[in-house]
Amino acid sequence: MIETKSVRLALAWLVPAVGATMFITFQCFTYMNEYIRSGGKMPAITFDSTMLWSAVIFYGAWVIPALLALAGRRATDWAMLASGGLLFTLCTLGGVFDGLRDGGHLVALELLAVTLPGAVATILSWRHIRST
């Protein structure tokens, strides 16, 4: 049976995953809105298959820390902290950079939807590792 602590930790890592999904969705809609408002004068962003697969793999990797939390071993706890911390850091940096370029509302969304829950999940992971 999976321990309650592990389930709570997995849920803590799924919250920033949902936030990252919300952020990328709002970013796409913001770009489309600006593109339409400009009358199509902005250059359209085109993705080749490699770029699309990269985005899918990057945002899909948010599931890895949650799955590692459910494993409940010392090595997987460290892997959870490392992979989750890396995703949290990369999403925060990329989101703030994109938000500064595309609009301040995206920076606020990034900080509220990814950075804050990611920091909480990182702190909870660290406390979990220290307590075992």
GIZI-V84525 format. One line per field, one symbol per residue. psi: psi as a letter, one per 20 degrees, with the letter a starting at -180 (. if undefined). A space follows every 10 residues. Layout:
psi = ???
This chain:
psi = qpqhghghhg hhhhghghhh ggghghgghg ghghgghikj iqpqppprhg hghggggghh iihghghhhh hkrghhghhg gggghggggg hgggggghhh giqhhhgggg hhhggghhgg hgghgghggh i.
